[in-house]
Amino acid sequence: MRGRVGERRPGVAFGTGMFSVFLGVLSATAVQAQGPPPPPLPAGSPQAAGRQVFATRCASCHGTNATGGEFAPSIVERVPLRTDEELVKLLHNGIPSSGMPPFPDIVDQDRANLISFLRTLKPFWGSAAERASVTLENGKKLQGTALSRSATDMQVLGDDHQLHLLRKTESGEYRVVTSQTDWPSYNGQTTGSRYSELTQITSANASRLQAKWIFSLPGAPSVQATPIVADGVMYVTYVNECYALDAGSGRQIWHYQRSRTQGLVGNAVSGANRGVAVAGDKVFMVTDNAHLIALNRITGALAWETPLADWHNNYNATGAPLAVGTMVISGTSGGDEGARGFVAAFDQSSGKELWRFWTVPKRGEPGSETWQGPGIDHPGGATWMTGTYDKELDTIYWPVGNPGDDLIGDVRPGDNLYTDSVVALDPNTGRLKWYFQFTPHDVHDYDAMAPPSLIDAMWEGKPRKLMVQANRNGFLYVLDRTDGKFLLGRAFTTKLTWATGLTPEGRPIVAPGHDATPEGTPVCPWLNGATNWYSASWNPLTSLYYVQTNDKCGIFTRTDMPFQLGHGYMGGSFSPDPADPGRRVLRAFDIQTGKAVWELPQTGASDSFGGVLSTAGGVVFYGADDDAFAAADAKTGKPLWSFQTGQMVHASPMTYMFDHEQYVAIAMGSNIIAFGLPN
């Protein structure tokens, strides 16, 4: 079923924490750092010559014994994870995202000697030199290894193989801290509603919020991930990188990184990665070349790796996986490059594939009759948004992307199932239960990647299991999630021209004259949509659905292009309509009517990608269009607080309770910023 799989590149876990270990005797008050003696090497040997190369070219950053220096971490634990060929490439190319320069001028013999020396380095894990003995406030001793510390906090890997997050007391001892309320998956819970029951931060005190800590991701200009918190540890990602942080201080515990894939096409090339899933002792994430990997939650070590697809066939991956039971479920990117979409489930312990659902049928299969012409051969239908899961109904709901090519439908007459749909799947088999297609025969890139929210609410006087989605095409939908029945649809933007409304079955009534043309055609909403993949939020206390919306039109320009491996397959381009500056508006909707109860317009170019979080404290948090992180009253929309970051938001907020204090965190540009109330 799979084609040729791209090169596997083993990753490494490192950082100022996990492997830059303080080598000394750790007490409750001080650390004496000293490295182990260098290994004896025979005079005149390649290893001895390589040590000299290391001393002149590498030691100033990585330290004399490669165990870490002022400017770079230890590499002792990383070297065994790479082949000689990979080390040669690393030395030649460097790691620009981590600040390591290239060394193309090291001649072949010196490079061979250097690698020979690096092979003599042995990890000192568990040696007496790095033993840690910490006195806790109850008088007990914690034995283990210090991973990271400051004057007030410490992160220790204990001999019990557990991670201990510590805070210094006034008496000089330490107390153990952790989270009381986690944010364990992309949307917090598997229902996709971005709602939290935490109430420490309220509409009455939100104006007092202040930044508690900031963590910067080097070389990551636009982080799109939602931070995940589990057992006091925060996990954040950039493309092919994962950081584990102390959720109360932002201090790095470990860092996993691997090389970027050369020759890749798609959104992953720009650095997009939207986060991880956490389950058991593992952290799951996708890599740019469409692999799914599992990392040890405590150490960041690679546990397993499974190819999702062959990236040479225009696949890449950017989405946060979804953990369901003993499975981890993922989709891929590549719809704008003509890759055929799918959702696949894997065993959490081994990475073995359990099932796969293709979002576009093959020729001759049921549903293929909705593809008339050769377009079915490169159909799109990518699945890069994280799905949702209803435990009671035991059903997975996954949004599906646009058909290819995006802006030209000539070679694919028909509805083009199951693109621009939400599919309901049996998690045990991957079998399709039902589907609902929002935009049949899409020619505007109105994919269905806005996250659907699973809501239990009264409908026409009776309790009903609903699914709500503000779709990129400009319509708000309410469905019965037991069978996909259409219940309500209403335009939620003031700028909508491509359709005049919806039929009683929920099918759009397409307005003529809005296809892309070589000269350019104005269409509303613009290609980025009336909303997009950033989160919406349902609050059961206010019974309101909060959505960041765009009232904006664009120019759709057609450019005929054949499908090619290694190239995009958009079928054109788009730009904002110069006659329509547009505006971004936070809206709160009554799902019973589809009407906005309140609106909060923002200042900006309406091209930001900030999502929404609502809480039981009566607050709506959102990334604003003016590069600020802000809060509004959930009932009225009254602005409560704003924090200017100077960086465009391209992510969605989350909240958690750590050491009995509520934090709200979001990625703004290259930074993760955590906010809380004054102590």
C-alpha positions in Angstrom: 0.0 0.0 0.0 2.9 2.4 0.6 5.5 3.5 -1.9 9.2 4.0 -1.2 9.7 5.6 2.2 12.1 8.4 2.6 15.4 8.2 4.6 15.0 7.6 8.3 16.9 10.2 10.3 17.3 9.2 13.9 16.7 12.1 16.2 18.4 13.3 19.3 17.2 14.5 22.7 19.3 17.2 24.2 19.2 20.6 25.8 20.3 22.7 28.7 18.5 20.2 30.8 18.3 16.5 30.0 21.8 15.9 28.8 23.7 18.9 29.9 24.0 17.3 33.3 25.7 19.0 36.2 28.6 16.6 36.9 29.2 16.8 40.6 27.7 16.2 44.0 24.3 17.9 44.2 23.0 19.1 47.6 20.0 21.1 48.6 22.0 24.3 48.4 24.8 24.0 45.9 26.1 22.1 42.9 29.9 21.5 42.3 30.3 20.9 38.6 33.3 19.0 37.4 33.5 16.7 34.4 34.9 13.2 34.3 38.5 12.6 33.2 39.0 12.2 29.5 39.4 8.7 28.3 43.0 7.6 27.6 43.9 7.5 23.9 47.0 5.9 22.3 49.5 8.5 21.1 49.5 8.8 17.4 46.1 7.1 17.0 43.3 8.6 14.8 41.3 9.1 18.0 44.1 11.2 19.5 44.4 13.2 16.3 40.6 13.7 16.4 40.8 14.9 20.0 43.1 17.7 18.8 40.6 18.6 16.0 37.9 18.7 18.6 39.9 20.9 20.9 40.5 23.5 18.2 37.1 23.4 16.5 34.5 22.2 18.9 35.6 22.5 22.6 35.0 26.3 22.9 31.3 25.6 22.6 30.7 22.0 23.8 33.4 21.9 26.5 36.7 20.2 26.7 35.2 16.7 27.3 32.1 17.3 25.1 29.9 17.4 28.1 28.6 20.9 27.5 30.0 24.4 27.6 28.9 28.0 27.8 27.5 28.1 24.3 26.3 24.5 23.5 25.1 21.4 25.3 26.6 18.0 25.8 27.0 15.9 22.7 28.2 12.8 24.5 24.7 11.2 24.4 23.9 12.3 20.9 26.9 10.8 19.0 25.8 7.1 19.3 22.4 8.0 17.8 24.0 9.1 14.5 25.7 7.1 11.7 29.1 8.2 10.4 27.5 9.5 7.2 25.0 11.6 9.3 27.9 13.0 11.3 29.7 13.9 8.1 26.6 15.8 6.8 26.1 17.4 10.2 29.7 18.7 10.3 29.4 20.0 6.7 26.0 21.6 7.0 25.7 22.5 10.7 22.4 22.9 12.5 21.4 26.4 11.7 18.2 26.3 13.8 20.2 25.4 16.9 23.1 27.9 16.2 25.7 25.3 15.2 27.7 26.6 12.3 28.8 24.5 9.3 32.4 23.3 9.0 32.9 22.6 5.3 36.6 23.4 5.6 37.5 20.4 7.8 39.4 18.2 5.4 38.5 14.5 5.0 41.2 13.1 7.2 40.6 15.5 10.0 36.9 14.8 9.8 37.5 11.1 9.9 39.8 11.5 12.9 37.2 13.7 14.6 34.5 11.1 14.2 36.8 8.4 15.5 37.4 10.5 18.6 33.7 11.2 19.0 33.1 7.4 19.0 35.3 7.1 22.1 32.9 9.3 24.1 30.8 7.3 26.5 27.6 8.5 28.2 28.2 8.9 31.9 24.6 8.2 32.8 24.3 6.9 36.4 27.9 7.5 37.3 28.8 8.7 40.8 30.0 12.1 39.4 26.4 13.2 38.7 24.6 11.8 41.7 22.1 14.2 43.2 20.9 14.2 46.8 18.2 16.7 47.5 16.6 17.3 50.9 12.9 17.7 50.7 10.8 19.7 53.2 9.5 16.6 54.8 13.1 15.6 55.6 13.3 12.8 53.1 16.2 12.6 50.6 15.6 12.6 46.8 18.3 10.7 45.0 18.8 11.1 41.3 20.2 13.4 38.5 19.7 17.1 38.2 18.5 18.0 34.8 18.1 21.8 35.1 17.9 24.3 37.9 17.8 28.0 38.9 18.1 29.7 42.2 14.5 28.9 43.0 13.6 25.7 41.2 15.1 22.4 40.1 14.1 19.5 37.8 15.5 16.1 39.0 15.3 12.6 37.4 15.0 10.4 40.4 16.4 6.9 40.9 12.7 5.9 40.7 12.8 6.9 37.0 10.3 9.6 37.7 10.7 13.3 36.9 10.5 15.5 40.0 9.8 19.3 39.7 11.1 21.1 42.8 10.8 24.6 44.3 13.1 25.9 47.0 11.6 26.9 50.3 12.7 29.7 52.6 14.6 27.2 54.8 16.7 26.0 51.8 14.9 22.7 51.4 12.8 21.7 48.4 9.2 20.9 47.9 7.7 18.8 45.1 5.3 20.6 42.7 3.2 19.5 39.8 0.0 20.3 37.9 -3.5 19.8 39.3 -5.3 20.3 36.0 -3.6 19.2 32.8 -4.2 20.1 29.2 -3.5 16.6 27.8 -4.4 17.0 24.1 -4.6 19.6 21.3 -8.0 20.9 22.3 -7.7 20.1 26.0 -10.2 17.3 25.9 -11.1 15.1 22.9 -14.4 16.9 22.3 -12.7 19.8 20.6 -14.4 22.6 22.5 -11.4 24.5 24.0 -13.3 24.9 27.2 -11.8 24.7 30.7 -13.6 24.4 34.1 -10.9 26.3 35.9 -12.2 29.4 37.7 -9.2 31.0 39.4 -9.0 33.6 36.6 -12.4 35.3 36.3 -13.9 38.2 34.5 -13.5 40.2 37.7 -9.7 39.7 38.0 -8.5 39.1 34.5 -7.4 42.7 34.2 -4.6 41.8 36.7 -3.0 39.1 34.6 0.7 39.3 34.1 3.4 37.4 32.2 4.8 34.7 34.4 7.5 33.3 32.1 8.6 33.3 28.5 10.3 30.5 26.6 11.8 31.2 23.2 12.2 28.6 20.5 15.4 29.4 18.6 15.0 29.5 14.9 11.2 29.3 15.0 9.7 32.5 13.7 6.1 31.4 13.9 5.2 28.6 16.3 1.7 27.1 15.6 1.6 24.5 18.3 -0.7 24.4 21.2 1.3 23.7 24.4 0.4 20.4 26.1 0.7 19.9 29.9 0.8 16.6 31.6 2.0 15.9 35.2 3.5 19.3 35.4 5.5 19.1 32.2 4.7 21.3 29.1 5.5 19.9 25.6 5.8 22.4 22.7 6.9 21.8 19.2 8.3 23.3 16.1 9.0 21.4 12.9 11.0 18.2 13.8 11.6 19.6 17.4 10.0 19.0 20.7 10.7 20.8 24.0 9.8 19.6 27.5 9.5 22.4 29.9 8.7 22.9 33.6 5.2 24.2 33.3 5.6 26.5 36.3 8.8 28.2 35.4 9.3 27.6 31.7 12.7 26.0 32.3 13.8 23.5 29.6 14.0 19.9 30.7 14.9 18.2 27.4 14.9 19.0 23.7 14.5 16.6 20.8 15.5 17.7 17.4 16.2 16.0 14.0 17.3 17.3 10.6 14.8 19.0 8.3 14.0 16.9 5.2 15.6 18.3 2.0 13.5 18.4 -1.2 10.2 18.4 0.7 7.1 20.4 -0.5 4.2 21.6 1.6 3.4 23.5 4.7 5.9 21.6 6.8 8.7 23.3 4.8 7.7 26.6 6.4 8.0 25.1 9.9 4.4 24.3 10.6 3.8 21.8 13.4 0.8 22.1 15.7 1.8 20.0 18.7 1.8 16.6 20.3 -0.4 14.0 21.9 0.5 12.5 25.3 -0.5 9.1 26.6 1.2 6.7 29.1 4.9 7.2 29.1 5.1 8.6 25.6 4.8 11.9 23.6 3.6 11.5 20.0 4.3 13.9 17.2 4.7 14.0 13.4 7.8 14.9 11.5 8.0 17.1 8.3 8.5 14.0 6.1 5.2 12.4 7.3 6.6 10.1 9.9 4.9 9.5 13.3 7.3 9.2 16.2 7.0 8.4 19.9 9.3 10.0 22.5 9.8 9.0 26.1 8.0 11.6 28.2 10.8 11.7 30.8 13.9 11.7 28.7 12.9 12.7 25.2 14.5 9.5 23.8 13.1 8.1 20.6 10.9 5.1 21.4 9.7 4.2 17.9 9.2 5.7 14.4 6.6 4.8 11.8 6.2 6.2 8.3 2.8 7.6 7.6 3.4 7.9 3.9 6.2 8.4 1.4 7.1 12.0 1.4 8.4 11.7 -2.2 4.8 11.5 -3.2 4.1 15.1 -2.0 3.2 14.1 1.5 4.3 16.1 4.6 2.9 16.3 8.1 2.0 19.2 10.5 -0.9 18.2 12.7 -1.0 17.2 16.4 -2.0 13.5 16.7 -5.0 12.3 18.8 -4.6 9.6 21.5 -7.7 7.4 21.9 -7.5 4.4 24.2 -4.3 2.5 23.3 -4.1 4.1 19.8 -2.6 7.2 18.5 -4.3 8.6 15.4 -2.9 10.9 12.8 -3.5 12.4 9.4 -1.1 14.1 6.9 -0.7 17.2 4.9 -0.2 17.5 1.2 -3.6 18.3 -0.2 -2.4 21.5 -1.8 0.2 19.3 -3.6 -2.3 16.6 -4.8 -1.5 13.9 -2.2 -4.3 11.5 -1.4 -5.5 12.0 2.2 -6.0 9.4 4.9 -6.5 9.0 8.6 -4.5 6.1 10.2 -4.4 4.6 13.7 -1.3 3.1 15.4 -0.6 1.1 18.5 0.9 3.4 21.2 3.4 0.9 22.5 4.9 -0.3 19.2 3.9 2.1 16.4 2.3 -0.8 14.4 -0.4 0.4 12.0 -3.9 -0.8 13.0 -6.1 0.7 10.3 -6.2 3.3 7.6 -9.2 5.2 6.2 -8.6 6.9 2.8 -10.5 10.2 2.4 -10.9 9.7 -1.4 -11.9 6.4 -2.8 -9.9 4.7 -5.6 -11.5 4.3 -9.1 -14.3 1.8 -8.9 -14.8 2.0 -5.1 -18.0 3.5 -3.6 -17.9 7.2 -3.8 -15.6 7.3 -6.8 -18.5 8.1 -9.0 -18.4 11.6 -7.5 -15.1 12.1 -9.3 -15.7 12.4 -13.1 -12.4 12.7 -14.9 -8.7 12.3 -14.1 -8.8 14.5 -11.0 -9.3 11.4 -8.8 -5.7 10.4 -9.5 -4.3 13.4 -7.5 -7.3 14.2 -5.3 -6.1 16.0 -2.2 -8.4 15.5 0.8 -5.6 16.0 3.4 -6.2 15.4 7.1 -3.8 17.7 8.9 -6.3 19.0 11.5 -6.6 17.1 14.8 -9.8 15.1 15.0 -12.2 14.7 18.0 -13.5 11.7 19.8 -16.8 10.9 21.6 -16.2 8.2 24.2 -19.9 7.5 24.8 -20.6 7.0 21.1 -17.2 5.5 20.5 -16.8 7.6 17.4 -13.9 9.6 15.9 -14.7 12.7 13.9 -12.1 13.9 11.5 -12.2 17.0 9.2 -11.1 16.6 5.6 -9.3 19.0 3.4 -9.9 20.4 -0.1 -9.7 18.6 -3.4 -6.8 19.1 -5.8 -6.1 21.1 -7.7 -7.5 23.7 -5.3 -8.9 26.4 -7.6 -9.6 24.5 -10.8 -12.5 21.9 -11.0 -12.4 21.2 -14.7 -10.8 17.7 -14.4 -12.9 16.6 -11.5 -16.7 17.2 -12.1 -18.9 16.0 -9.3 -19.0 16.4 -5.5 -15.5 15.0 -5.0 -16.2 12.9 -1.9 -15.0 13.0 0.9 -13.1 16.3 0.5 -14.4 19.3 2.5 -16.3 16.9 4.8 -16.3 15.6 8.3 -16.1 11.8 8.5 -17.3 9.8 11.5 -15.2 6.7 11.9 -15.3 3.5 14.1 -12.1 3.7 16.1 -11.8 -0.1 16.3 -11.8 -0.6 12.5 -11.5 2.8 10.8 -14.8 2.0 9.1 -16.9 5.0 7.9 -20.1 5.5 9.9 -21.3 8.6 8.2 -20.1 11.8 6.5 -21.3 15.3 5.9 -19.8 17.4 3.0 -19.8 21.1 3.7 -18.6 22.3 0.2 -19.2 19.9 -2.7 -16.9 20.4 -5.7 -14.8 23.0 -3.9 -13.0 25.5 -6.2 -12.0 28.0 -3.5 -9.9 26.0 -1.1 -12.7 26.1 1.5 -11.4 23.0 3.3 -13.2 21.7 6.4 -10.2 22.1 8.7 -11.9 24.3 11.3 -12.1 22.0 14.4 -15.6 20.6 15.0 -16.9 20.8 18.6 -18.9 18.0 20.2 -21.7 19.5 22.2 -24.4 18.0 24.4 -27.3 20.5 24.5 -31.0 20.9 24.2 -32.3 21.1 20.6 -36.0 21.9 20.0 -36.8 21.0 23.6 -35.0 17.7 23.7 -31.4 16.8 24.7 -29.3 16.0 21.6 -25.7 15.2 20.7 -24.6 17.9 18.4 -21.6 18.8 16.4 -20.9 22.5 15.7 -18.5 24.0 13.2 -17.9 27.5 11.9 -16.7 26.4 8.4 -14.1 28.2 6.3 -16.7 28.7 3.6 -18.5 31.2 5.8 -21.4 29.1 7.1 -22.0 28.0 10.7 -23.3 24.4 10.9 -25.1 22.3 13.5 -25.3 18.6 12.9 -26.6 15.6 14.9 -23.3 13.8 15.5 -25.0 10.4 15.9 -25.9 10.2 12.2 -24.6 13.4 10.5 -28.1 14.9 10.0 -28.0 18.6 9.1 -29.9 20.7 11.6 -28.9 24.3 11.1 -26.8 26.4 8.8 -26.3 30.2 8.7 -23.8 32.6 7.3 -21.6 34.0 10.1 -19.7 36.6 8.2 -20.9 39.8 6.5 -18.8 39.1 3.4 -20.1 36.0 1.6 -20.7 36.0 -2.1 -19.8 32.5 -3.5 -23.1 31.1 -2.3 -26.6 32.5 -1.7 -27.5 30.2 1.1 -28.0 26.5 2.0 -30.7 24.0 1.0 -32.8 22.2 3.6 -30.2 19.4 3.4 -27.3 21.8 4.1 -26.0 21.9 0.5 -24.7 25.3 -0.5 -26.6 27.2 -3.3 -23.6 28.2 -5.4 -23.7 31.7 -7.0 -22.5 31.8 -10.6 -19.5 33.7 -11.7 -17.2 33.1 -8.8 -14.7 30.6 -10.2 -11.1 31.7 -10.4 -10.1 33.2 -13.7 -6.7 34.1 -15.3 -7.6 37.8 -14.8 -8.6 37.3 -11.2 -12.1 37.0 -9.7 -13.3 38.7 -6.5 -14.8 36.2 -4.1 -16.0 36.5 -0.5 -14.7 35.1 1.8 -11.1 35.2 0.7 -9.0 32.0 0.4 -8.0 32.1 4.1 -11.6 31.7 4.9 -14.2 33.3 7.1 -12.4 31.4 9.7 -9.7 28.7 9.6 -7.9 25.9 11.5 -7.4 28.0 14.7 -9.6 27.0 17.6 -13.2 28.0 18.3 -14.7 27.4 21.8 -18.0 26.2 23.2 -18.9 27.3 26.7 -21.7 25.3 28.3 -22.2 27.9 31.1 -23.0 30.7 28.6 -24.3 28.4 25.9 -22.3 30.5 23.4 -19.9 29.4 20.6 -16.9 31.7 20.2 -15.2 32.1 16.8 -12.5 34.3 15.4 -14.0 35.4 12.1 -12.8 37.3 9.0 -15.0 39.7 7.1 -12.8 39.8 4.1 -12.8 39.2 0.4 -10.0 38.2 -2.0 -9.0 37.9 -5.6 -8.8 34.3 -6.9 -6.5 33.9 -9.9 -6.4 30.8 -12.1 -3.1 29.3 -13.3 -3.3 26.1 -15.2 -0.7 23.6 -13.9 -0.1 19.9 -14.3 0.4 17.6 -11.3 4.1 17.2 -10.6 6.0 15.4 -7.8 7.9 18.0 -5.8 5.6 20.9 -6.8 2.4 22.5 -5.6 -1.0 21.8 -7.1 -3.0 24.9 -6.2 -4.2 25.7 -9.7 -3.7 29.4 -9.1 -3.1 32.0 -6.4 -5.0 34.5 -4.3 -4.5 37.9 -2.7 -6.6 40.2 -0.6 -9.0 42.4 -2.5 -7.5 45.9 -2.5 -10.9 47.4 -2.5 -11.8 45.5 0.7 -9.5 46.0 3.7 -11.5 43.5 5.7 -11.7 43.2 9.5 -11.3 40.5 12.1 -14.1 40.0 14.6 -14.4 37.8 17.6 -18.0 36.7 17.6 -20.2 34.8 20.1 -22.9 32.7 18.5 -26.2 31.3 19.8 -26.1 27.8 18.2 -29.9 27.5 18.4 -30.3 30.3 15.8 -26.8 30.8 14.3 -26.9 34.5 15.2 -24.2 36.4 16.9 -25.0 37.5 20.4 -22.1 39.9 20.6 -19.2 41.0 18.4 -15.7 42.3 19.3 -14.0 43.9 16.2 -10.2 44.0 16.2 -7.6 46.3 14.8 -5.3 44.9 12.1 -5.0 43.5 8.6 -7.3 40.5 9.4 -4.6 38.0 8.4 -3.7 36.7 11.9 -4.4 33.1 13.0 -5.2 33.4 16.7 -7.6 30.9 18.3 -10.1 31.1 21.2 -10.3 29.5 24.7 -13.2 30.0 27.1 -13.4 29.1 30.8 -15.8 28.6 33.6 -14.4 31.8 35.1 -16.4 33.7 32.5 -13.4 34.7 30.3 -12.7 34.3 26.6 -9.0 34.4 25.7 -7.9 35.0 22.1 -5.0 35.9 20.0 -5.8 39.4 18.6 -5.2 40.8 15.2 -2.9 43.6 16.6 -0.3 41.1 17.8 -1.7 41.1 21.3 -3.0 38.3 23.6 -6.3 39.4 25.0 -9.3 38.5 27.2 -13.0 39.4 27.0 -16.0 38.9 29.2 -17.6 35.6 28.0 -21.2 36.9 28.5 -20.9 40.4 27.0 -17.8 40.6 24.9 -16.5 43.5 27.0 -12.7 43.8 26.7 -11.0 42.9 30.0 -7.2 42.8 29.3 -4.6 42.9 26.6 -0.9 42.1 26.5 1.1 43.4 23.5 3.7 40.8 22.3 4.9 42.5 19.1 4.6 39.1 17.2 1.8 37.8 15.0 -0.2 35.0 16.6 -0.5 31.8 14.6 -1.7 29.5 17.3 -4.5 28.8 19.9 -4.4 29.3 23.7 -4.8 26.8 26.5 -4.9 26.8 30.3 -3.8 24.6 33.2 -3.4 24.6 37.0 0.2 24.2 38.2 1.2 24.4 41.9 -2.4 25.5 42.6 -2.1 28.5 40.3 -4.0 28.8 37.0 -1.9 29.7 34.0 -3.0 30.6 30.5 -0.4 30.0 27.7 -0.1 30.7 24.0 2.5 30.7 21.3 3.1 34.2 20.0 5.6 34.3 17.2 8.7 32.5 18.4 7.7 32.6 22.1 5.6 30.5 24.5 4.2 33.0 27.0 2.5 31.8 30.2 0.2 34.3 32.1 -1.2 34.2 35.6 -2.5 36.3 38.5 0.0 38.1 40.8 1.2 36.1 43.7 
